[in-house]
């Protein structure tokens, strides 16, 4: 029985009051203040924000900024009313101070999140994302808040606690090494405009080849074209190298760089029959007219001998050079090729796989699917046009090619065998 009456007597002596009714009323008042602030004033505030045309107040409500403020009401009531209980006033005030510090940090974090959402509504947000800075600010606020909480509970000065933490600076730097590197990288990324959300970047060592969807404090998220998500440490974008295709997207033209491999044995001088046929090609008429005048002028001084009639001894057109001119004229006329950007058709050094004729130009659309269609249409047409110039595409022999070659080799032998058999039969007869 003595044990049952011990705690009430200790609490009675601690409170220094003759009854506990006032303490209960104080706690009840604190709870009532929370109910009024959260459910009455909070609902009135939500209705008021819906009546306005601005969006920032709606964002503040959705982020719970005003709702979190309601948690400060009971703390304020307890802090003001605890003076009548000197025995517990000091302890309660410490706890309330720590409680207020934690709520203040939460409110500041929600304000930062709301500020980020409001910033996302502006046109500048696409070029200058602030998510990394918001995350860093939240981290700083939490560190400061924890210092204030510890100082309030221990009734010590925050500067004294920070001095003690300073002795652990080396350990903290080691612990937050990645955070520090990421923060510095974020500053360099945003000040130098190295990468933005929406940019197409290519970083093979990290398996990234797609659009940047998020730039955070510690990581950069990239959605690859196969819809996989690659997470890259932010400082990797500064330490390593990557390709940013933003310039292509801003220009509005996507590069076409592909070659036709021509069989070198099909390259020859143009004879009269071929020239007559080529003159029927509409895109070649201006080129051939100018080229023929130039060739006739160059060959005027040559003696009219048999040797000089050979194309190799005179200036002459080749089917390959004429085809190159045709490709250039075709690209210049194609509405899906950017005429204001580089349009070039060049002959590359011969290889064992043929003579490369490279097309270097830009499509008028950067969409991947559309771009591939434009590129395919161009090369489909050029492949189909090659026979008109007596040119052949180089292709590694297939099994069918080898079968046809074998049949050609065996055909004379089969014919001889048939002839021998028939003569032998005639002799027997």
WOCOR-V769923 format. One record per helix or strand of 3 or more residues. SS is the DSSP state (H for helix, E for strand). FROM is the first residue (numbers start at 1). TO is the last residue. If there is no record, write none. Layout:
# WOCOR-V769923
ss->(SS/SS)
from->(FROM/FROM)
to->(TO/TO)
This chain:
# WOCOR-V769923
ss->(H/H/H/H/H/H/H/H/H/H/E/H/E/E/E/H/H/E/H/H/H/H/H/H/E/E/H/H)
from->(2/21/56/65/86/123/131/158/169/177/200/204/208/219/229/236/246/254/264/272/282/307/311/319/344/354/368/399)
to->(15/51/62/84/120/126/154/166/175/191/203/206/215/224/233/239/251/262/266/278/299/309/313/333/347/363/389/428)
